[in-house]
């Protein structure tokens, strides 16, 4: 009888090893959720005679986000300002929780003008300490995503509603 048990053991062990290697690799082959992508939203802001073009670029992974908000004068490529937000996200159903970890601003050139590059600052920096009070560190958003669009509703200023400009946005996949 012992040879039969050895035969079963010699077959079961390699099968178990193969199955244990295949299952994790099948998990990694799963398609990313629809929200995982780089998204863009463009808008114009009118301030009297001055018109500004704004572009929000939001990059979402399964666990993190980077949002860069660029402001330019209308009909100009010159960057006036950049606001950068970077952190973690968690998703449950149609709710996405943003947890802010870093703030960003434009890198300035030798003439102290904004470039299109972003410099990031973490909680240990003075820039972060000086500016974090202007942002909510945790925001719960409602979202819907497909292959072309991301609809995102967030109370960005913490006033208890999502009626303010820029709080309900339909991003386009880029």
Backbone torsions as a table, in degrees:
resi	resn	phi	psi	omega
1	UNK	NA	-29.2	-176.8
2	UNK	-60.9	-38.4	179.2
3	UNK	-60.7	-34.2	178.9
4	UNK	-65.9	-42.5	178.1
5	UNK	-64.3	-40.7	177.3
6	UNK	-64.2	-37.0	179.2
7	UNK	-64.0	-45.8	178.8
8	UNK	-61.7	-43.6	180.0
9	UNK	-64.0	-41.7	-177.9
10	UNK	-69.1	-24.9	177.3
11	UNK	-86.1	-44.0	-174.8
12	UNK	-66.9	-38.2	-178.4
13	UNK	-62.1	-49.8	177.7
14	UNK	-64.4	-36.5	178.5
15	UNK	-63.5	-45.0	178.3
16	UNK	-60.0	-43.2	180.0
17	UNK	-64.1	-42.5	-179.5
18	UNK	-64.7	-45.9	179.8
19	UNK	-62.4	-41.6	-179.3
20	UNK	-67.2	-24.3	176.2
21	UNK	-83.6	-33.7	-176.8
22	UNK	-74.6	-41.8	-175.8
23	UNK	-59.2	-48.7	177.8
24	UNK	-62.6	-35.7	-179.4
25	UNK	-70.6	-29.8	174.8
26	UNK	-66.6	-38.4	176.7
27	UNK	-58.9	-42.5	-177.3
28	UNK	-72.6	-17.2	178.9
29	UNK	-86.3	-5.6	177.6
30	UNK	-60.9	145.6	178.7
31	UNK	-70.0	144.0	176.4
32	UNK	-65.1	152.5	174.0
33	UNK	-60.3	156.4	-176.3
34	UNK	-58.7	-28.7	-177.7
35	UNK	-74.8	-16.8	-178.1
36	UNK	-74.4	106.5	-176.8
37	UNK	179.0	-177.3	170.8
38	UNK	-109.1	129.8	-173.4
39	UNK	-122.3	154.1	-179.0
40	UNK	-139.7	144.4	175.1
41	UNK	-136.8	126.8	178.9
42	UNK	-114.7	142.6	-178.4
43	UNK	-150.4	166.6	174.3
44	UNK	-119.5	142.2	175.2
45	UNK	-118.9	129.8	-179.2
46	UNK	-107.2	120.7	178.4
47	UNK	-123.0	85.9	-175.3
48	UNK	63.6	-122.4	179.6
49	UNK	-83.1	-8.0	-176.4
50	UNK	-94.7	130.8	176.3
51	UNK	-117.5	129.7	179.1
52	UNK	-115.0	138.5	172.8
53	UNK	-97.6	131.5	178.5
54	UNK	-120.6	144.2	176.2
55	UNK	-133.5	124.5	172.9
56	UNK	-106.3	124.9	175.3
57	UNK	-115.6	120.3	-176.7
58	UNK	-118.2	117.2	177.8
59	UNK	-107.6	121.4	-178.7
60	UNK	-116.3	131.4	167.8
61	UNK	-109.2	-172.9	177.9
62	UNK	-65.8	-26.8	-172.9
63	UNK	-130.0	-0.7	-176.9
64	UNK	-145.9	166.1	177.0
65	UNK	-143.1	153.5	169.7
66	UNK	-136.2	125.5	178.4
67	UNK	-125.1	124.8	-179.5
68	UNK	-122.2	124.6	-177.0
69	UNK	-112.1	113.3	-175.9
70	UNK	-110.9	133.3	179.0
71	UNK	-117.3	129.0	177.5
72	UNK	-132.0	155.2	170.6
73	UNK	-68.9	149.2	178.2
74	UNK	-59.3	139.1	179.2
75	UNK	60.8	32.8	179.2
76	UNK	-142.5	148.4	176.4
77	UNK	-95.6	-2.1	-178.1
78	UNK	-72.1	127.0	179.3
79	UNK	-82.4	124.7	177.0
80	UNK	-89.6	-37.8	-175.5
81	UNK	-159.1	152.6	173.3
82	UNK	-136.8	134.7	170.7
83	UNK	-118.8	127.3	179.5
84	UNK	-119.5	138.4	177.1
85	UNK	-129.7	134.5	-178.0
86	UNK	-142.5	140.0	179.2
87	UNK	-179.8	-157.6	-177.9
88	UNK	-103.9	153.3	171.3
89	UNK	-129.9	153.4	168.8
90	UNK	-133.4	146.8	-174.4
91	UNK	-127.7	134.6	174.2
92	UNK	-142.4	112.6	-177.4
93	UNK	63.7	-125.7	179.1
94	UNK	-101.8	19.7	177.7
95	UNK	-110.2	135.2	178.9
96	UNK	-125.7	124.7	179.4
97	UNK	-103.3	121.2	178.6
98	UNK	-97.0	127.3	176.2
99	UNK	-118.4	110.9	-175.1
100	UNK	-73.0	128.7	-179.0
101	UNK	-119.9	-29.0	-178.0
102	UNK	-141.8	151.0	173.9
103	UNK	-115.1	149.6	179.6
104	UNK	-132.9	154.8	173.9
105	UNK	-142.4	169.2	-178.3
106	UNK	-67.9	148.2	170.4
107	UNK	-79.2	133.6	-177.8
108	UNK	-97.3	145.4	178.9
109	UNK	-85.5	-171.4	-176.7
110	UNK	-66.5	-19.6	177.7
111	UNK	-97.4	12.8	179.7
112	UNK	64.9	28.7	176.0
113	UNK	-101.4	147.4	179.1
114	UNK	-64.9	137.7	168.3
115	UNK	-102.0	-179.7	179.7
116	UNK	-87.2	0.5	177.9
117	UNK	-83.4	152.8	-179.3
118	UNK	-113.7	135.2	172.6
119	UNK	-106.5	130.1	-175.2
120	UNK	-101.5	143.6	-179.6
121	UNK	-129.6	128.8	178.1
122	UNK	-93.4	178.4	-175.8
123	UNK	-59.0	-21.9	-178.4
124	UNK	-82.5	-6.9	-176.4
125	UNK	-92.8	155.3	178.5
126	UNK	-67.4	-37.5	178.5
127	UNK	-56.8	-47.3	179.4
128	UNK	-61.5	-48.2	-178.4
129	UNK	-61.0	-37.9	-179.3
130	UNK	-72.9	-29.3	-170.5
131	UNK	-111.0	-14.6	-175.6
132	UNK	-61.8	-27.1	179.7
133	UNK	-63.4	-16.2	179.1
134	UNK	-84.6	-6.4	-174.2
135	UNK	-128.4	151.3	170.7
136	UNK	-82.6	131.5	-178.3
137	UNK	-77.9	-24.9	176.2
138	UNK	-132.5	128.1	178.8
139	UNK	-132.2	129.6	174.3
140	UNK	-98.7	127.2	-177.3
141	UNK	-118.7	156.2	169.8
142	UNK	-102.1	139.6	-178.3
143	UNK	-144.6	161.1	172.5
144	UNK	-147.3	134.2	-176.7
145	UNK	-137.0	147.4	169.5
146	UNK	-138.5	-164.0	-175.1
147	UNK	-71.0	-13.8	-177.5
148	UNK	-119.1	-30.1	-171.4
149	UNK	-134.1	150.4	173.0
150	UNK	-126.1	116.1	175.4
151	UNK	-95.8	123.8	-173.9
152	UNK	-133.5	126.3	179.1
153	UNK	-120.5	117.1	-177.9
154	UNK	-136.7	140.2	172.5
155	UNK	-86.6	85.9	-173.0
156	UNK	-69.8	-30.3	-176.6
157	UNK	-101.1	4.1	174.7
158	UNK	67.0	26.5	-179.2
159	UNK	-92.6	6.5	175.5
160	UNK	89.5	0.8	175.8
161	UNK	-136.9	172.0	177.4
162	UNK	-121.5	35.3	-177.1
163	UNK	-92.8	-10.0	-175.5
164	UNK	-78.1	157.8	179.6
165	UNK	-57.0	130.5	176.4
166	UNK	87.0	3.0	-178.6
167	UNK	-93.3	-17.9	173.1
168	UNK	-125.0	109.6	-173.1
169	UNK	-130.0	142.2	170.7
170	UNK	-108.1	103.8	178.9
171	UNK	-80.8	153.3	175.3
172	UNK	-111.5	137.6	178.6
173	UNK	-67.2	135.1	175.9
174	UNK	-117.7	NA	NA
